[in-house]
Amino acid sequence: MNSREQIFEMLKQVLVSHFEIDESAITLDARLYDDLDIDSIDAVDLMVKLKERTGKKLEPEVYKTIRTVRDILDALQNVLST
């Protein structure tokens, strides 16, 4: 899972399958809390699911800055490239 598109597809799969979010609502600019109804507990669950899928953990400093799907994608791409 190296390309940005592959990471985005995996992220969409997680959001659809574990959080029952309509795939059409998942855009790069979709805000997690406002647009996708991800609350703080869901956000923690999301980070756990992403760690399970990637084997990589997002650092708490990065986690705190995430607001949009693009933010998650950027953070994942960064951590997966190291």
N, C-alpha and C positions, 0 to 999 in steps of 0.2 A: 504494500500500500504506500506507494511513493508519490504519486501525482496528487495535486490539489483536488482534481475531480474525483479520484478514488476516495480520498479522505472525506470529501463532501458527501459522496454517495453513502459511505459507511455511517456518517453522522445522521443523514436523513433516515437510514434504516433504523438506527437506534431510536430516534425521536418518534418515528411512526410505530414501531413495534412495541416499545416500552412505555410510551407516553400517549399513545393513541392520537397523535397529531396528524391532521390531514396533510399529506405530502405537498399539496399545492400551496400551503401556508408557509412552508419552509423555504425562505429565500435568504440570501446573504444578509439583507438588511432587516430581517425579522428580529424584533426584540424579544428576548426570552420571556421576560415577565409580562410585558404589555401585549405582545402579539400572539405568543404561543402558550400563555397561561402556565408557564413553568414557575412554580414558587420555590422558595429557598430549599425546602426538603427535596423537591424534584431535581433541583440543580445539583445537589450533592449526589443524588441517585444517578444523574446523568454522568457526572464525573467518574463515578464508580464503574458504570457500564462502559465508558470510553476507555478506562484503564484496563478493563477486562479484554476489550477488543484490540487494544494497541500494545498492551504490556508496558505502557508509559504513564507516569503520573504527572499531572499538571501541578506546578508549585502553587502554594497558597497565595503568593503575591500576584501570580498570573490569574488565578481563579477569581480573585476579588475584582479584577478589571473587566471581566467578561460581561457584556450586555447584549450582544447580538450573535447571531449564527456566524457571521463573519469573524467575530472575535474568537469564537471557539475554533473555527477552521484555522485561523492564523496561529493560535496557540498550539493546536495539534500539529500543524505543519512544522512549526518551529521545534517542538519537542521530538518529533519523529525524525527530524533531520540531524539530530545530535547522536 
